[in-house]
Amino acid sequence: MAMLAKTLTIPEDAMVNMLKTLPDDILVEVFWKALVESDVSPLTNEEREEIDKGKTELKKGETIKWDTLK
């Protein structure tokens, strides 16, 4: 039996605060399902460049950890 999707409108700060309270494993699952699973199109050149840029920043230690944002 398929579940019907519902649309909910909430203020951005309420959504951010809700996400900050989630355990990391659940947060990763939420982002995976919302952003990755739904997009099956091939990466564009710009997306590939952004991924490479992110990997370089990660290796250099130039990224911000999620715990810092919490």
Distance bins in CASP14 RR format, pairs under 12 A and 6 or more apart:
PFRMAT RR
TARGET T0000
AUTHOR 0000-0000-0000
RMODE 2
METHOD distances of the structure
MODEL  1
8 14 0 0 0 0 0 1 0 0 0 0 0
8 15 0 0 0 0 1 0 0 0 0 0 0
8 18 0 0 0 0 0 1 0 0 0 0 0
9 15 0 0 0 0 0 1 0 0 0 0 0
10 16 0 0 0 0 0 1 0 0 0 0 0
10 17 0 0 0 0 0 1 0 0 0 0 0
10 18 0 0 0 0 1 0 0 0 0 0 0
10 19 0 0 0 0 0 1 0 0 0 0 0
11 17 0 0 0 0 1 0 0 0 0 0 0
11 18 0 0 0 0 0 1 0 0 0 0 0
12 18 0 0 0 0 0 1 0 0 0 0 0
12 19 0 0 0 0 0 1 0 0 0 0 0
13 19 0 0 0 0 0 1 0 0 0 0 0
13 20 0 0 0 0 0 1 0 0 0 0 0
14 20 0 0 0 0 0 1 0 0 0 0 0
14 21 0 0 0 0 0 1 0 0 0 0 0
15 21 0 0 0 0 0 1 0 0 0 0 0
15 22 0 0 0 0 0 1 0 0 0 0 0
15 30 0 0 0 0 0 1 0 0 0 0 0
15 34 0 0 0 0 0 1 0 0 0 0 0
16 22 0 0 0 0 0 1 0 0 0 0 0
16 27 0 0 0 0 0 1 0 0 0 0 0
16 69 0 0 0 0 1 0 0 0 0 0 0
16 70 0 0 0 0 0 1 0 0 0 0 0
17 69 0 0 0 0 0 1 0 0 0 0 0
17 70 0 0 0 0 0 1 0 0 0 0 0
18 26 0 0 0 0 0 1 0 0 0 0 0
18 27 0 0 0 0 0 1 0 0 0 0 0
18 30 0 0 0 0 0 1 0 0 0 0 0
19 26 0 0 0 0 1 0 0 0 0 0 0
19 27 1 0 0 1 0 0 0 0 0 0 0
19 28 0 0 0 0 0 1 0 0 0 0 0
19 29 0 0 0 0 0 1 0 0 0 0 0
19 30 1 0 0 1 0 0 0 0 0 0 0
19 31 0 0 0 0 1 0 0 0 0 0 0
19 34 0 0 0 0 0 1 0 0 0 0 0
19 66 0 0 0 0 1 0 0 0 0 0 0
19 69 0 0 0 0 1 0 0 0 0 0 0
19 70 0 0 0 0 1 0 0 0 0 0 0
20 26 0 0 0 0 0 1 0 0 0 0 0
20 27 0 0 0 0 1 0 0 0 0 0 0
20 66 0 0 0 0 1 0 0 0 0 0 0
20 67 0 0 0 0 0 1 0 0 0 0 0
20 68 0 0 0 0 0 1 0 0 0 0 0
20 69 1 0 0 1 0 0 0 0 0 0 0
20 70 1 0 1 0 0 0 0 0 0 0 0
21 27 0 0 0 0 1 0 0 0 0 0 0
21 30 0 0 0 0 0 1 0 0 0 0 0
21 70 0 0 0 0 1 0 0 0 0 0 0
22 28 0 0 0 0 1 0 0 0 0 0 0
22 29 0 0 0 0 1 0 0 0 0 0 0
22 30 1 0 0 1 0 0 0 0 0 0 0
22 31 0 0 0 0 0 1 0 0 0 0 0
22 66 0 0 0 0 0 1 0 0 0 0 0
22 70 0 0 0 0 0 1 0 0 0 0 0
23 29 0 0 0 0 1 0 0 0 0 0 0
23 30 0 0 0 0 0 1 0 0 0 0 0
23 66 0 0 0 0 0 1 0 0 0 0 0
23 67 0 0 0 0 0 1 0 0 0 0 0
23 70 0 0 0 0 0 1 0 0 0 0 0
24 30 0 0 0 0 0 1 0 0 0 0 0
24 31 0 0 0 0 0 1 0 0 0 0 0
24 65 0 0 0 0 0 1 0 0 0 0 0
24 66 1 0 0 1 0 0 0 0 0 0 0
24 67 0 0 0 0 1 0 0 0 0 0 0
24 69 0 0 0 0 0 1 0 0 0 0 0
24 70 0 0 0 0 1 0 0 0 0 0 0
25 31 0 0 0 0 0 1 0 0 0 0 0
25 32 0 0 0 0 0 1 0 0 0 0 0
25 66 0 0 0 0 0 1 0 0 0 0 0
26 32 0 0 0 0 0 1 0 0 0 0 0
26 33 0 0 0 0 0 1 0 0 0 0 0
27 33 0 0 0 0 0 1 0 0 0 0 0
27 34 0 0 0 0 0 1 0 0 0 0 0
27 35 0 0 0 0 0 1 0 0 0 0 0
27 66 1 0 0 1 0 0 0 0 0 0 0
27 67 0 0 0 0 0 1 0 0 0 0 0
27 69 0 0 0 0 0 1 0 0 0 0 0
27 70 0 0 0 0 0 1 0 0 0 0 0
28 34 0 0 0 0 0 1 0 0 0 0 0
28 35 0 0 0 0 0 1 0 0 0 0 0
28 36 0 0 0 0 0 1 0 0 0 0 0
28 66 0 0 0 0 1 0 0 0 0 0 0
29 35 0 0 0 0 0 1 0 0 0 0 0
29 36 0 0 0 0 0 1 0 0 0 0 0
29 37 0 0 0 0 0 1 0 0 0 0 0
30 36 0 0 0 0 0 1 0 0 0 0 0
30 37 0 0 0 0 0 1 0 0 0 0 0
31 37 0 0 0 0 0 1 0 0 0 0 0
31 38 0 0 0 0 0 1 0 0 0 0 0
31 66 0 0 0 0 0 1 0 0 0 0 0
32 38 0 0 0 0 1 0 0 0 0 0 0
32 39 0 0 0 0 0 1 0 0 0 0 0
33 39 0 0 0 0 0 1 0 0 0 0 0
36 43 0 0 0 0 0 1 0 0 0 0 0
39 47 0 0 0 0 1 0 0 0 0 0 0
41 47 0 0 0 0 1 0 0 0 0 0 0
42 48 0 0 0 0 1 0 0 0 0 0 0
43 49 0 0 0 0 1 0 0 0 0 0 0
43 50 0 0 0 0 1 0 0 0 0 0 0
43 51 1 0 0 1 0 0 0 0 0 0 0
43 52 0 0 0 0 0 1 0 0 0 0 0
44 50 0 0 0 0 1 0 0 0 0 0 0
44 51 0 0 0 0 0 1 0 0 0 0 0
45 51 0 0 0 0 0 1 0 0 0 0 0
45 52 0 0 0 0 0 1 0 0 0 0 0
46 52 0 0 0 0 0 1 0 0 0 0 0
46 53 0 0 0 0 0 1 0 0 0 0 0
47 53 0 0 0 0 0 1 0 0 0 0 0
47 54 0 0 0 0 0 1 0 0 0 0 0
48 54 0 0 0 0 0 1 0 0 0 0 0
48 55 0 0 0 0 0 1 0 0 0 0 0
49 55 0 0 0 0 0 1 0 0 0 0 0
49 56 0 0 0 0 0 1 0 0 0 0 0
50 56 0 0 0 0 0 1 0 0 0 0 0
50 57 0 0 0 0 0 1 0 0 0 0 0
51 57 0 0 0 0 0 1 0 0 0 0 0
51 58 0 0 0 0 0 1 0 0 0 0 0
52 58 0 0 0 0 0 1 0 0 0 0 0
52 59 0 0 0 0 0 1 0 0 0 0 0
53 59 0 0 0 0 0 1 0 0 0 0 0
53 60 0 0 0 0 0 1 0 0 0 0 0
53 62 0 0 0 0 0 1 0 0 0 0 0
53 63 0 0 0 0 0 1 0 0 0 0 0
54 60 0 0 0 0 1 0 0 0 0 0 0
54 61 0 0 0 0 0 1 0 0 0 0 0
54 62 0 0 0 0 1 0 0 0 0 0 0
54 63 1 0 0 1 0 0 0 0 0 0 0
54 64 0 0 0 0 0 1 0 0 0 0 0
55 61 0 0 0 0 0 1 0 0 0 0 0
55 62 0 0 0 0 0 1 0 0 0 0 0
55 63 0 0 0 0 1 0 0 0 0 0 0
56 62 0 0 0 0 1 0 0 0 0 0 0
56 63 0 0 0 0 0 1 0 0 0 0 0
57 63 1 0 1 0 0 0 0 0 0 0 0
57 64 0 0 0 0 1 0 0 0 0 0 0
58 64 0 0 0 0 0 1 0 0 0 0 0
58 65 0 0 0 0 0 1 0 0 0 0 0
63 69 0 0 0 0 0 1 0 0 0 0 0
64 70 0 0 0 0 0 1 0 0 0 0 0
END
